[in-house]
Amino acid sequence: MDHSGPPEVNVEQMRHPYKDKRQAFTEDQLVAREPFGQFRDWFNQACATPAILEPNAMCLSTATADGRPSARFVLLKGFGHDGFRFFTNYESRKAAELDSNPRAALTFYWEALNRSVRVEGSVSRLPEDVSEQCWSSARRSWRGGHADGSPVPRPNWGGYIVRPHTVEFWQGQSNRVHDRIRFRRVDENGESAENGESEENWEQQRGRLRLYRHRSGDPGHQLTPRL
């Protein structure tokens, strides 16, 4: 019997070619000068791509009050100029972290399109009537109820909204110089503004993320991001 098992994977050499260098993501391809319109365009394209089964899946990153991070995937349930909305159990770890440290990051990754969107911002709970409406809609979709036909009351469950101050659109390139356009919320003086719902006060920044190998004596060295 062969106990050798599968061959060891060379993690260092793992790299899938992305788009041709002539398919760069540039400012003239933006459909909006603020992040929400641009997100809608990319999100609609992801929804229209059969290979992407859950385009609304996003990684939600939170941290405790003393800075201990955690991350998990949740589903986006709505977005607009006010922010990005999702729902969860208010007794969960993520809810406890959001309530004690109301800041979060969201990451969408659409592999079939070689695209990702990162969102950073402040967090607050949605109004109770919004959470109740969403619970009622979900209950109707799975026809939830007690045996006597009475509806199942909403548990300690509800929504949050992430109000972004930074939204970054990333598109992978085969030469590892990846395209990135970032929107940053600013005030009237051009300073960073973490709060607000203005559709206009957004500064646009362009960057390219270059990956280089960290040369060390450890054969398991990592690829390190460098601007």
C-alpha positions in Angstrom: 0.0 0.0 0.0 1.3 3.4 -0.9 1.4 5.7 2.1 3.3 8.5 0.3 0.1 10.6 -0.1 -0.3 13.5 -2.6 2.7 15.5 -3.6 3.6 18.5 -1.6 2.1 21.7 -3.0 4.7 24.4 -3.8 2.8 27.4 -2.4 5.4 29.8 -3.6 4.7 29.0 -7.2 1.0 29.2 -7.0 -0.3 32.0 -9.2 -3.1 32.1 -11.6 -2.8 34.5 -14.6 -5.3 37.3 -14.4 -6.2 39.8 -17.1 -4.0 40.9 -20.0 -1.9 44.0 -19.2 -3.9 45.9 -21.9 -7.1 45.3 -19.8 -6.1 47.7 -17.0 -8.7 49.2 -14.8 -8.4 53.0 -15.2 -10.3 56.1 -14.2 -12.0 56.4 -17.6 -13.8 53.1 -16.9 -15.5 54.4 -13.8 -19.3 54.7 -14.2 -19.5 57.0 -11.1 -17.4 59.5 -9.3 -18.6 58.2 -5.9 -18.2 54.6 -4.7 -21.9 53.5 -4.5 -22.6 53.9 -8.2 -19.4 52.1 -9.0 -20.2 49.3 -6.6 -23.6 48.9 -8.1 -22.1 48.5 -11.6 -19.5 45.9 -10.4 -22.1 44.1 -8.3 -24.6 43.9 -11.2 -21.8 42.4 -13.3 -21.1 39.8 -10.6 -24.7 38.9 -10.3 -24.8 38.3 -14.1 -21.8 36.0 -14.0 -23.1 32.3 -13.6 -19.8 31.2 -12.1 -20.4 33.5 -9.1 -23.0 31.7 -7.0 -23.3 34.2 -4.2 -22.2 37.6 -5.3 -23.5 39.1 -2.1 -21.2 37.0 0.1 -18.8 39.2 1.9 -16.1 38.8 4.6 -17.0 40.9 7.7 -14.0 41.8 9.8 -14.5 43.1 13.3 -12.4 43.6 16.4 -12.9 43.7 20.1 -12.5 46.9 22.1 -8.8 46.0 22.8 -8.1 45.3 19.1 -8.4 41.5 18.8 -9.7 40.9 15.2 -12.0 38.2 13.8 -13.6 37.6 10.5 -16.4 35.6 8.9 -18.6 35.6 5.9 -22.1 37.1 5.9 -24.5 38.1 3.2 -25.1 41.6 2.0 -28.8 42.4 2.2 -28.9 45.9 0.8 -26.8 49.0 -0.1 -27.2 52.6 -1.0 -25.7 56.0 -0.4 -26.3 55.4 3.3 -24.1 52.3 3.4 -24.0 48.5 3.3 -26.6 46.4 5.3 -26.5 42.9 6.7 -28.4 41.0 9.5 -27.2 38.7 12.2 -27.9 37.3 15.7 -27.5 40.1 18.2 -26.1 37.5 20.7 -23.3 36.4 18.4 -19.6 37.3 18.8 -19.6 39.6 15.8 -22.6 41.6 17.3 -20.8 41.9 20.6 -17.7 43.2 18.9 -19.6 45.6 16.7 -21.5 47.0 19.7 -18.3 47.5 21.7 -16.1 48.7 18.8 -18.5 50.1 16.1 -16.0 49.8 13.2 -15.8 47.2 10.5 -14.4 46.2 7.2 -16.1 44.3 4.4 -14.4 42.4 1.6 -16.1 41.2 -1.6 -14.1 38.8 -3.8 -15.4 37.8 -7.3 -12.9 35.4 -8.5 -14.4 34.8 -11.9 -14.0 38.6 -12.6 -10.7 38.9 -10.9 -12.2 41.7 -8.8 -12.5 42.6 -5.2 -14.0 45.5 -3.3 -13.0 46.6 0.2 -15.1 48.7 2.5 -14.1 50.3 5.7 -16.4 52.4 8.0 -18.4 53.0 11.1 -21.2 50.7 12.1 -24.6 51.1 13.8 -27.7 49.0 14.3 -30.6 49.4 11.9 -33.9 50.6 13.4 -36.1 48.0 15.0 -38.8 48.4 12.4 -36.4 47.7 9.5 -35.1 44.5 11.3 -38.7 43.4 11.9 -39.7 43.9 8.3 -36.7 41.9 7.1 -37.5 39.1 9.6 -41.1 39.0 8.4 -40.0 38.8 4.8 -37.6 36.0 5.5 -40.2 34.1 7.5 -42.6 34.3 4.6 -40.0 33.0 2.2 -39.5 29.8 4.2 -43.1 29.7 5.4 -41.9 29.7 9.0 -44.5 29.3 11.8 -45.6 27.3 14.7 -47.7 24.1 14.3 -50.9 26.1 15.1 -50.1 28.5 12.3 -49.0 31.4 14.5 -45.9 33.3 13.3 -42.5 32.7 14.8 -41.6 35.9 16.7 -38.3 37.6 15.9 -35.5 36.4 18.1 -32.7 38.7 19.3 -31.8 39.2 15.7 -31.5 42.3 13.5 -29.5 44.5 11.1 -26.4 46.6 11.0 -25.3 49.2 8.5 -21.7 50.0 7.6 -21.3 53.6 6.7 -18.1 53.7 4.7 -15.3 56.3 4.8 -13.1 54.3 2.4 -14.1 52.0 -0.5 -11.4 50.4 -2.7 -12.0 48.7 -6.1 -9.3 46.2 -7.0 -8.7 44.4 -10.3 -6.0 41.7 -10.7 -3.3 41.9 -13.4 -1.1 39.1 -14.6 2.1 41.1 -14.1 1.3 41.4 -10.3 1.0 45.1 -10.6 -2.7 45.1 -9.7 -5.1 48.0 -10.5 -6.7 49.8 -7.6 -8.9 52.8 -7.3 -9.8 54.1 -3.9 -12.6 56.5 -2.8 -12.0 58.3 0.5 -14.7 60.4 2.2 -13.5 63.9 2.9 -14.9 67.0 4.5 -15.1 70.5 2.9 -11.4 71.1 3.7 -10.3 67.9 2.0 -9.6 66.2 5.3 -10.6 62.6 6.0 -14.2 62.3 7.3 -15.3 59.1 8.9 -19.0 60.1 9.1 -21.5 61.6 6.8 -23.8 60.6 4.0 -22.9 63.0 1.3 -22.9 61.7 -2.3 -20.3 64.2 -3.4 -17.5 64.6 -0.8 -15.4 61.7 -2.1 -11.7 61.9 -3.0 -10.5 59.5 -5.6 -7.0 57.9 -5.4 -5.3 55.6 -7.8 -2.8 53.1 -6.8 -1.2 49.9 -7.9 -0.3 47.1 -5.5 3.0 45.4 -6.3 3.9 42.1 -4.8 7.5 41.2 -4.2 9.2 38.3 -2.5 10.5 38.8 0.9 14.0 37.2 0.7 14.8 35.5 3.9 16.5 32.3 5.0 13.1 30.7 5.6 12.2 28.6 2.5 8.5 29.2 3.4 8.8 32.9 2.8 5.7 34.9 2.0 4.7 37.3 -0.7 4.5 40.8 0.9 2.4 43.7 -0.4 4.3 46.9 -1.2 3.0 50.1 -2.6 
